């Protein structure tokens, strides 16, 4: 069996006395599309923030592509990672945030070309070609020279997806990518993510409250509660026949209004 793309090995994460992740063992295979669902405060977004090195870990180890993320090997031992190691590991991961996080003073095109030029060393022409290809992918070619505040929320989030893809990551992380959008704009963002899922061999890890979308897009769904995975299985197993009482309670509550 090949090395998983993402592996959490007995990971602990605490904020003060509050233990958010508890002895978490969790794997995502290469090319797998995994969705994390669960109540607020269950640790879902913390998993993504740890992978993006926005939050460090209190205990355990995290591996991306077989390499330790928050540690590096020196003299046969794992020691805390240097900034250089973290920077190199970050190039494998792209993240789409809830709140778009675009640079407001840059045009759409420059939002997409800045990091590939600065971090990856692409030429201006190479970065522009890549950006234009991605804007076509997300259906925003005609908006290349606009600024973020001239776009709708759905368009901004699609730019956010294109910007993450511009770094050619091996893993795409989506943290509630539609939660800041008006209901009528949710579909356009989900359509772009659906297209990525179908056409690209990316490893994808998504936190979402869009249960129907999770059911449709995922290879596997993990239900988080209290900093642990309570249940994991195919979408049919989790949504159609959950085994754990806590999973049943959660799904009943969130699907009742659908």
BADODO-849984 format. One record per residue (C-alpha): residue number from 1; x, y, z. Coordinates in nm, 4 decimals. Each point is the difference from the previous one (the first is absolute). Layout:
BEGIN
NUM	X	Y	Z
...
This chain:
BEGIN
1	0.0000	0.0000	0.0000
2	0.1422	0.3393	-0.0982
3	0.0768	0.2708	0.2550
4	-0.3100	0.2152	0.0667
5	0.0128	0.3597	-0.1216
6	-0.1045	0.1279	0.3429
7	0.0558	-0.1787	0.3302
8	-0.0731	0.1181	0.3532
9	0.1759	-0.2224	0.2549
10	-0.1414	0.0361	0.3529
11	-0.0325	0.3767	-0.0431
12	-0.0938	0.2166	0.2962
13	-0.0945	0.3659	-0.0230
14	-0.0869	0.2159	0.2985
15	-0.0880	0.3653	0.0395
16	0.0839	0.0637	0.3632
17	-0.1935	-0.2598	0.1988
18	-0.2367	-0.0745	-0.2897
19	0.0986	-0.3202	-0.1807
20	-0.1236	0.0405	-0.3598
21	0.1541	-0.3139	-0.1525
22	0.0454	-0.3107	0.2106
23	0.2468	-0.2706	-0.1044
24	-0.1175	0.0367	-0.3612
25	0.0940	-0.2709	-0.2518
26	-0.1176	0.0978	-0.3469
27	0.1103	-0.0791	-0.3565
28	-0.0869	0.1205	-0.3494
29	0.1236	-0.2056	-0.2956
30	0.1515	0.1556	-0.3118
31	-0.2771	0.1206	-0.2295
32	-0.2690	-0.0632	0.2627
33	-0.2827	0.2516	0.0529
34	-0.0852	0.0129	0.3706
35	-0.2571	0.2194	0.1722
36	-0.0030	0.0746	0.3714
37	-0.3373	0.0756	0.1572
38	-0.0975	0.0632	0.3598
39	-0.1277	0.2587	0.2478
40	0.1698	0.3346	0.0672
41	0.3023	-0.0354	0.2260
42	0.0600	-0.3648	-0.0910
43	0.3482	0.0688	-0.1426
44	-0.0850	-0.0112	-0.3729
45	0.1575	0.3295	-0.1064
46	0.2925	-0.0518	0.2395
47	0.1050	-0.3019	-0.2106
48	0.0246	0.2237	-0.3082
49	0.1755	0.2827	0.1858
50	0.2622	-0.2446	0.1294
51	0.0613	-0.1234	-0.3554
52	0.0432	0.3594	-0.1224
53	0.2409	0.0641	0.2919
54	-0.2320	0.2698	0.1336
55	-0.0224	-0.1917	0.3299
56	0.2741	-0.2165	0.1437
57	-0.0586	-0.3278	0.1828
58	0.0249	-0.0732	0.3715
59	0.0963	-0.3659	-0.0456
60	0.0355	-0.2784	-0.2561
61	0.1136	0.0445	-0.3606
62	-0.1485	0.0971	-0.3362
63	0.1298	-0.1300	-0.3342
64	-0.0653	0.1363	-0.3501
65	0.1162	-0.2098	-0.2935
66	0.1936	-0.2202	0.2435
67	0.2008	0.2903	0.1441
68	-0.0524	0.1404	0.3506
69	-0.1706	0.3410	-0.0058
70	0.0624	0.1515	0.3425
71	0.3278	-0.1864	0.0468
72	0.3102	-0.0777	-0.2036
73	0.2548	-0.2764	0.0288
74	0.3414	0.0874	0.1381
75	0.2448	-0.2687	0.1022
76	-0.2683	-0.2669	-0.0218
77	-0.2317	0.1892	0.2363
78	-0.3090	0.2122	-0.0529
79	0.0583	0.3569	0.1165
80	-0.2319	0.3048	-0.0273
81	-0.0130	0.1253	-0.3586
82	0.1960	0.3047	-0.1113
83	-0.1756	0.2825	-0.1853
84	0.1762	-0.1143	-0.3183
85	-0.1433	-0.3517	0.0348
86	-0.3520	0.1360	0.0642
87	0.0270	0.2291	-0.3014
88	0.1028	-0.2894	-0.2238
89	-0.2816	-0.2241	0.1308
90	-0.2614	0.2733	-0.0533
91	0.0598	-0.0128	-0.3760
92	-0.1757	-0.3388	-0.0090
93	-0.3243	0.1390	0.1450
94	-0.2578	0.2488	-0.1243
95	-0.2790	0.1318	0.2202
96	-0.3298	0.1708	-0.0754
97	-0.1258	0.1940	0.3020
98	-0.3497	0.0969	0.1120
99	0.0700	0.3710	-0.0400
100	0.1733	0.0040	-0.3432
101	0.3253	0.1594	0.1347
102	0.0798	0.1702	-0.3320
103	0.2411	0.2947	-0.0142
104	-0.2422	0.2950	-0.0349
105	0.2591	0.2359	-0.1595
106	0.0877	-0.2493	-0.2770
107	-0.1961	-0.0816	-0.3137
108	-0.1367	-0.3506	-0.0437
109	0.2856	-0.0815	-0.2381
110	0.2664	0.1212	0.2422
111	-0.1638	-0.1914	0.2858
112	0.0693	-0.3112	-0.2071
113	0.3496	0.0872	-0.1259
114	0.1631	0.1448	0.3126
115	0.0800	-0.3186	0.1948
116	0.1077	-0.2107	-0.3017
117	0.2481	0.2752	-0.0906
118	0.1289	0.0713	0.3510
119	-0.0087	-0.3517	0.1498
120	0.0409	-0.2287	-0.3022
121	0.2186	0.2340	-0.2071
122	-0.2198	-0.0055	-0.3110
123	0.0616	0.2688	-0.2617
124	-0.2639	0.2681	-0.0485
125	-0.1130	-0.1657	-0.3251
126	-0.0161	-0.3508	0.1526
127	-0.1994	0.1224	0.3003
128	-0.2390	0.1939	-0.2279
129	-0.0569	-0.3042	-0.2248
130	-0.0728	-0.2174	0.3029
131	-0.2350	0.2611	0.1485
132	-0.1947	0.0416	-0.3239
133	-0.0408	-0.3773	-0.0319
134	-0.1374	-0.0167	0.3567
135	-0.2329	0.2975	-0.0468
136	-0.1464	-0.1843	-0.2973
137	-0.0403	-0.3098	0.2195
138	-0.2025	0.1951	0.2587
139	-0.1910	0.2010	-0.2618
140	0.1432	0.3441	0.0786
141	0.2154	0.0861	-0.3030
142	-0.1782	0.3315	-0.0596
143	0.0626	0.1139	0.3599
144	0.3822	-0.0269	-0.0066
145	0.0608	0.3740	0.0358
146	-0.2637	0.0716	0.2631
147	0.0699	0.0398	0.3715
148	-0.1583	-0.2343	0.2583
149	-0.2498	0.2630	0.1206
150	-0.1429	0.0149	-0.3540
151	-0.0967	-0.3684	0.0152
152	-0.2848	-0.1881	0.1672
153	0.0791	-0.2292	0.2931
154	-0.0329	-0.3052	-0.2223
155	0.2387	0.1463	-0.2552
156	0.2512	0.0891	0.2733
157	-0.0099	-0.3549	0.1322
158	0.0581	-0.1364	-0.3505
159	0.3042	0.2290	-0.0255
160	0.1105	-0.1435	0.3362
161	-0.0199	-0.3525	-0.1439
162	0.1948	0.1036	-0.3103
163	0.2649	0.1723	0.2147
164	0.0515	-0.3154	0.2069
165	0.0296	-0.2100	-0.3176
166	0.2553	0.2422	-0.1480
167	0.2598	-0.1446	0.2381
168	-0.0547	-0.3489	-0.1499
169	-0.0663	-0.1597	0.3398
170	-0.0279	-0.3751	0.0495
171	-0.2707	0.0509	0.2636
172	-0.2948	0.2422	-0.0042
173	-0.1599	0.0953	0.3312
174	-0.3442	0.1618	0.0142
175	-0.1130	0.1565	0.3277
176	-0.3772	0.0599	-0.0204
177	0.0495	0.1548	-0.3471
178	-0.3651	0.1080	-0.0338
179	-0.0821	0.1112	0.3557
180	0.0567	0.3737	-0.0674
181	-0.2106	-0.0002	-0.3170
182	-0.3577	0.1001	-0.0666
183	-0.2054	-0.3135	-0.0716
184	-0.0431	0.0786	-0.3709
185	0.3807	0.0164	-0.0464
186	0.0797	-0.3340	0.1663
187	-0.0686	-0.2059	-0.3124
188	0.2600	0.1715	-0.2196
189	0.2782	-0.0741	0.2510
190	-0.1134	-0.3599	0.0540
191	-0.0046	-0.0491	-0.3781
192	0.3665	0.1035	-0.0240
193	0.0973	-0.2359	0.2833
194	-0.2042	-0.2768	-0.1628
195	0.1880	0.0562	-0.3270
196	0.3360	-0.0186	0.1771
197	-0.1029	-0.3214	0.1676
198	-0.1037	-0.1620	-0.3275
199	0.2790	0.1233	-0.2280
200	0.3133	0.0210	0.2163
201	0.1848	-0.2639	0.1969
202	0.0317	0.2243	0.3052
203	-0.0157	-0.1182	0.3571
204	-0.2847	0.2034	0.1502
205	-0.0935	0.0520	0.3638
206	-0.3098	0.2082	0.0630
207	-0.1843	0.1269	0.3048
208	-0.3560	0.0924	-0.0923
209	-0.3534	0.0335	0.1317
210	-0.1377	-0.0744	-0.3497
211	-0.1051	-0.3577	0.0713
212	-0.1483	-0.0775	-0.3398
213	0.3173	0.1191	-0.1692
214	0.2147	-0.2042	0.2413
215	-0.2048	-0.3061	-0.0877
216	0.0438	0.0594	-0.3718
217	0.3684	0.0934	-0.0190
218	0.1735	-0.2105	0.2665
219	0.1727	-0.3358	-0.0168
220	-0.0172	-0.0040	0.3801
221	-0.1755	0.2016	0.2705
222	0.1351	0.0390	0.3553
223	-0.2256	0.1111	0.2837
224	0.1950	0.1950	0.2621
225	-0.1203	0.0622	0.3532
226	0.1952	0.1023	0.3082
227	0.3360	0.0043	-0.1772
228	-0.0247	-0.3558	-0.1314
229	-0.1369	-0.1899	-0.2979
230	-0.3191	-0.1620	0.1245
231	-0.0807	-0.1707	-0.3277
232	0.1476	-0.0275	-0.3483
233	-0.1303	-0.1637	-0.3139
234	-0.1290	0.0442	-0.3536
235	-0.2652	0.2703	-0.0507
236	-0.2605	-0.2772	-0.0326
237	0.1032	-0.1487	0.3355
238	0.0162	0.3284	0.1918
239	-0.3089	0.1657	-0.1447
240	-0.2032	-0.3104	-0.0766
241	0.0763	-0.2286	0.2925
242	0.2120	0.1621	0.2745
243	0.0974	-0.2403	0.2781
244	0.0771	0.2425	0.2851
245	-0.2831	0.1614	0.1927
246	0.1861	0.3336	0.0095
247	0.0299	-0.0001	-0.3818
248	-0.3734	-0.0710	-0.0298
249	-0.0842	0.2892	0.2355
250	0.2191	0.2439	-0.1904
251	-0.1312	-0.0960	-0.3444
252	-0.3596	0.0081	0.1205
253	0.0531	0.3535	0.1307
254	0.1748	0.1377	-0.3099
255	-0.2111	-0.1769	-0.2612
256	-0.3356	0.0686	0.1620
257	-0.0410	0.3317	-0.1792
258	0.1210	-0.1252	-0.3388
